[in-house]
Amino acid sequence: MHARRDSIEIGFRVNIVLKNNQRSGTLTEGVVKDILTKAPRHTHGIKVRLEDGQVGRVKEILDS
């Protein structure tokens, strides 16, 4: 999956994979507070910070 940074905006509800869940693939749902990846795309997903402070890579955009 080559996620595009420009397809994710602050306020979007997304599913992310936290660093400690990368092996299991467990998803965490939340609302994007900050977009941390500077590159326009990333092979493992765009890294974001959720409103609750958790950081992970976006696997799904649930709604905009």
Contacts in CASP RR format, 6 or more apart in sequence:
PFRMAT RR
TARGET T0000
AUTHOR 0000-0000-0000
METHOD contacts of the structure
MODEL  1
MHARRDSIEIGFRVNIVLKNNQRSGTLTEGVVKDILTKAPRHTHGIKVRL
EDGQVGRVKEILDS
1 43 0 8 1.000
1 45 0 8 1.000
1 59 0 8 1.000
2 41 0 8 1.000
2 42 0 8 1.000
2 43 0 8 1.000
2 45 0 8 1.000
3 41 0 8 1.000
3 42 0 8 1.000
3 45 0 8 1.000
3 46 0 8 1.000
3 57 0 8 1.000
3 58 0 8 1.000
4 40 0 8 1.000
4 41 0 8 1.000
4 46 0 8 1.000
5 35 0 8 1.000
5 37 0 8 1.000
5 39 0 8 1.000
5 40 0 8 1.000
5 41 0 8 1.000
5 42 0 8 1.000
5 46 0 8 1.000
6 40 0 8 1.000
7 61 0 8 1.000
8 14 0 8 1.000
8 32 0 8 1.000
8 35 0 8 1.000
8 46 0 8 1.000
8 48 0 8 1.000
8 58 0 8 1.000
8 61 0 8 1.000
9 32 0 8 1.000
9 64 0 8 1.000
10 32 0 8 1.000
10 33 0 8 1.000
10 34 0 8 1.000
10 35 0 8 1.000
11 31 0 8 1.000
11 32 0 8 1.000
11 33 0 8 1.000
12 31 0 8 1.000
12 32 0 8 1.000
12 61 0 8 1.000
12 62 0 8 1.000
12 63 0 8 1.000
12 64 0 8 1.000
13 29 0 8 1.000
13 30 0 8 1.000
13 31 0 8 1.000
13 61 0 8 1.000
13 62 0 8 1.000
13 63 0 8 1.000
14 29 0 8 1.000
14 30 0 8 1.000
14 31 0 8 1.000
14 32 0 8 1.000
14 48 0 8 1.000
14 50 0 8 1.000
14 58 0 8 1.000
14 59 0 8 1.000
14 60 0 8 1.000
14 61 0 8 1.000
14 62 0 8 1.000
15 27 0 8 1.000
15 28 0 8 1.000
15 29 0 8 1.000
15 30 0 8 1.000
15 58 0 8 1.000
15 59 0 8 1.000
15 60 0 8 1.000
15 62 0 8 1.000
16 27 0 8 1.000
16 28 0 8 1.000
16 30 0 8 1.000
16 48 0 8 1.000
16 50 0 8 1.000
16 54 0 8 1.000
16 56 0 8 1.000
16 57 0 8 1.000
16 58 0 8 1.000
16 59 0 8 1.000
17 25 0 8 1.000
17 26 0 8 1.000
17 27 0 8 1.000
17 28 0 8 1.000
17 56 0 8 1.000
17 57 0 8 1.000
17 59 0 8 1.000
18 26 0 8 1.000
18 28 0 8 1.000
18 54 0 8 1.000
18 55 0 8 1.000
18 56 0 8 1.000
19 55 0 8 1.000
19 56 0 8 1.000
21 27 0 8 1.000
21 28 0 8 1.000
27 59 0 8 1.000
27 60 0 8 1.000
28 50 0 8 1.000
28 54 0 8 1.000
28 56 0 8 1.000
29 62 0 8 1.000
30 50 0 8 1.000
30 51 0 8 1.000
30 52 0 8 1.000
30 54 0 8 1.000
31 50 0 8 1.000
31 51 0 8 1.000
32 48 0 8 1.000
32 49 0 8 1.000
32 50 0 8 1.000
32 51 0 8 1.000
32 58 0 8 1.000
33 48 0 8 1.000
33 49 0 8 1.000
33 50 0 8 1.000
33 51 0 8 1.000
33 53 0 8 1.000
34 48 0 8 1.000
34 49 0 8 1.000
35 46 0 8 1.000
35 47 0 8 1.000
35 48 0 8 1.000
36 46 0 8 1.000
36 47 0 8 1.000
36 48 0 8 1.000
36 49 0 8 1.000
36 55 0 8 1.000
37 45 0 8 1.000
37 46 0 8 1.000
37 47 0 8 1.000
37 48 0 8 1.000
42 57 0 8 1.000
44 57 0 8 1.000
45 57 0 8 1.000
45 58 0 8 1.000
45 59 0 8 1.000
46 57 0 8 1.000
46 58 0 8 1.000
47 55 0 8 1.000
47 56 0 8 1.000
47 57 0 8 1.000
47 58 0 8 1.000
48 55 0 8 1.000
48 56 0 8 1.000
48 57 0 8 1.000
48 58 0 8 1.000
49 55 0 8 1.000
49 56 0 8 1.000
END
